[in-house]
Amino acid sequence: MPDVQFYSRETVAQIVWPETADGDYARCYLLPFLTDGPQTYIRNVHNTELMVAQVGETILPLTVSTFHPDNSYTCSPYSHYISYGGYEEVHRLKNPPVEALIRAVLHPVAWYLRRAGLDRVVYVNNWLLSTNLYPRLDEATVHALAQALPEQFPDRTIVFRSVDERANPLLLETLRDEGYRMVLSRQVWYMQPAEARHTRQVKEDKRVLRHHPYEIVDGRALTDDELARCLELYNRLYLEKYSYYNPQFTPAFLRLARDGEILHLRALRRDGQINGVMGFFVRNGLMTQPFFGYDTRLPMDEGLYRLLTLITLQEGEARNLLVHASGGVGKFKKVRGGKSVIEYNAVYDSHLPIHRRMPWRILQQISAAAIPIFQKNDF
């Protein structure tokens, strides 16, 4: 079985970064995070230590967290399932009696999950982004990680983030064989650009783009002031419109994205002003866009979201990639050829006492009931 090495901020100098595309990306992304601390780049990462697991030429980031009320959902299961997925999503029902009933049920569950140590967790392959793409993993590597992680972290739940049967079926089945349980994370959408281009909606999007007064700007040409505008647009959409439990990127992150190309940025500029932006990265035949934003104050008929989505598809088609379109706005993605799949948190806690295993068993039972609802409503 391959050997697994673990590295922390104190031992980062000992890492031998693989001389591969994935190894170069990991070095450009993780070395600054390890050296400067995650909060330098993502403001709402609290009580979280970033580490690295290495198996041969495979590098995976780990986050070792404990509870903090303002943690991003990307490093906190409590924020994911309760603060964001529970309280904030309930508020969007716009039905006060139903909201009150759900909150009444949610309060004792939330209290219990906090007291039971839900957030004493190690997230595997956690880049602290909404979507985490995996490098190519073989069974031997997955088995080695599954054996080594509980030994390295005997007091914590082990969770592989962003696992689904479309992108990583081998990982999913191998983890199941190792005793991992699949707990609903969210429903995500995949879009095949070569197929999407034939849908009526994408053809209409292309027509709109041809007649739109926007210039598409490569991120490498963006100034620091324009990066600040890009960050403002992301914040307007993902923080102000959706949730402050989404990653709160800092200006330093945007500079790292541009200068280190940890994200390929594309911006929409009109009359000297940036009004839309997306940032994507590529791994193992997939691309995803964890950075996305537009000026929500502009009229809907500006069509900025559909233009950014079209740019995403065009970038994917040019590279012959499958687009991981993340979660949300399912109906929009479906009419553009998107196909949904359930994304899981793969959870291992058999090495923990029963009172520490109960929180995830409760979440697994809830998720089993929620999955059909997600699928029926195209969430």
Secondary structure, DSSP 8 states (H G I E B T S, - for coil): ---EEEE-GGGGGG----SSHHHHHHHHHHHHHHHH-GGGTBTT--SEEEEEEEETTEEEEEEEE---TT--TTS-HHIIIIIIIIIIHHHTT--HHHHHHHHHHHHHHHHHHHHTTTT-EEEES--SSSS-------HHHHHHHHHHHHHH-TTSEEEEEEE-TTT-HHHHHHHHHTT-EEEEEEEEEEE-HHHHTTSHHHHHHHHHHHT---EEEEGGG--HHHHHHHHHHHIIIIIIII-TTS--B-HHHHHHHHHS-SSEEEEEEETTEEEEEEEEEEETTEEEEEEEEE-TTS-GGG-HHHHHHHHHHHHHHHHT-EEE--SS-HHHHHTTT-EEEEEEEEEE-TTS-HHHHHHHHHHHHHHHHHHHHHHHHT-
